[in-house]
Amino acid sequence: MAEELLERLGIHRIPVPVPFPQAGGPVNVYAIEDQGGGLALFDAGLGSEEARAALEAGFRSRGLALEEVRRIVVSHGHVDHYGNAQAVVERAGGAVPVLAHAADRGKIAADGPRWRDLAPRYGAHLLRLGVPAETLADMAAQVDRGMGLARRVTRVGDVAEGAVLRFRRFEAEVLHMPGHTPGLVCLHDAAHRLFLAADHLLEKVSPNPVIELGPGGEDGFFRPLVAYLSSVARLRALEVDWVLPGHGPPFSGHRKVIDDLVAFYGRRQARIAEALARGPLTGHEVTQALFPRVGPRDLFLAVSEAVANLEAMETRGEVRRDDDGARLRFRLAA
């Protein structure tokens, strides 16, 4: 059913490999037959050699060509979604607009801050969360390797909440759904009850809430899980037959997927409450309670997950934080 609808609407799903097992499988690039001819892309895949070859092979197998791309909408500023955009722009002649939400522009644009400049701020914050200093170099190296799989985009324009994108056979409204990142956007085709979700909703994987510091390195700039739960409630209220996710095949039953995901977070927060019942803990200690076997490769995401759940509990008044300047500790509210 979904594949028939996509064919009728001129939407071509092209899976592109990624080296991150926690992503939930290959990332989907959606090539959409565009108004006035050519193609629009919703996401562009990773910038690795393997990913570029897979994207080109996927285009070729569908009788498409990268030279036909006329515009690119990037759902959010993670390397597997924007990493190949600049290469596609150049392949298509250099004048292809790349659009993203302003809140994620800095992650994508060539003039945005680089990880090497941000790393000291994140390192200092992770130390305050109790992450051992000797593991920070391994964590930073893992992030740096991931960043190396993407090229920054020379020019990035804005796409905002409520914009209507018109394609050859349908139109879709841009919905800003912060959570997985501050600037994640989705596309909603209400007429065909279709939702291009990117990583906002995946059928079998919970989207990672990632630590986001403010421009000056300030904590609390963005609380990803708090924002996510609000955004996903908004999606739950929509009448949707098919979700086109950022990873994996199309799926239906979005409300059950959302309800299961919210229940999953509830169980995770119950485990955190059990750990905090024994006394105040740093973010790293909570991470160890949740993920006792996590290694350096996944530690940043694991700490992000733990802290995001702590922030959600804090927002509801269930958890308090103590800050002595050197360490942040979390405790159950009295």
Salt bridges, closest charged atoms under 4 A:
GLU33 OE2 - HIS12 NE2 3.04
GLU33 OE1 - ARG168 NH1 2.92
GLU33 OE1 - ARG169 NH2 3.23
ASP34 OD1 - ARG71 NH2 2.73
ASP43 OD2 - HIS81 ND1 2.80
GLU56 OE2 - ARG91 NH2 2.73
GLU67 OE2 - ARG91 NE 2.72
ASP80 OD2 - HIS81 NE2 3.54
ASP80 OD2 - HIS247 NE2 3.31
GLU90 OE2 - ARG151 NH2 2.76
ASP111 OD1 - ARG105 NH1 2.99
GLU161 OE2 - ARG234 NH2 2.50
GLU171 OE1 - ARG166 NE 3.34
ASP189 OD2 - HIS192 ND1 2.73
ASP199 OD2 - HIS76 NE2 3.45
ASP199 OD2 - HIS81 NE2 3.05
ASP199 OD2 - HIS180 NE2 3.39
ASP199 OD1 - HIS247 NE2 3.36
GLU212 OE2 - LYS107 NZ 2.86
ASP219 OD1 - HIS125 NE2 3.96
ASP219 OD2 - ARG321 NH1 2.74
GLU239 OE1 - ARG193 NH2 3.62
GLU239 OE2 - ARG255 NH2 3.13
ASP241 OD2 - ARG193 NE 3.00
ASP259 OD1 - ARG236 NE 2.79
ASP260 OD2 - LYS256 NZ 2.67
GLU305 OE2 - ARG268 NH1 2.89
GLU314 OE1 - ARG223 NH2 3.01
GLU314 OE2 - ARG321 NE 2.93
GLU318 OE2 - ARG316 NE 2.87
ASP322 OD2 - ARG331 NE 3.07
ASP323 OD2 - ARG128 NH2 2.46
ASP324 OD2 - ARG329 NH1 3.90
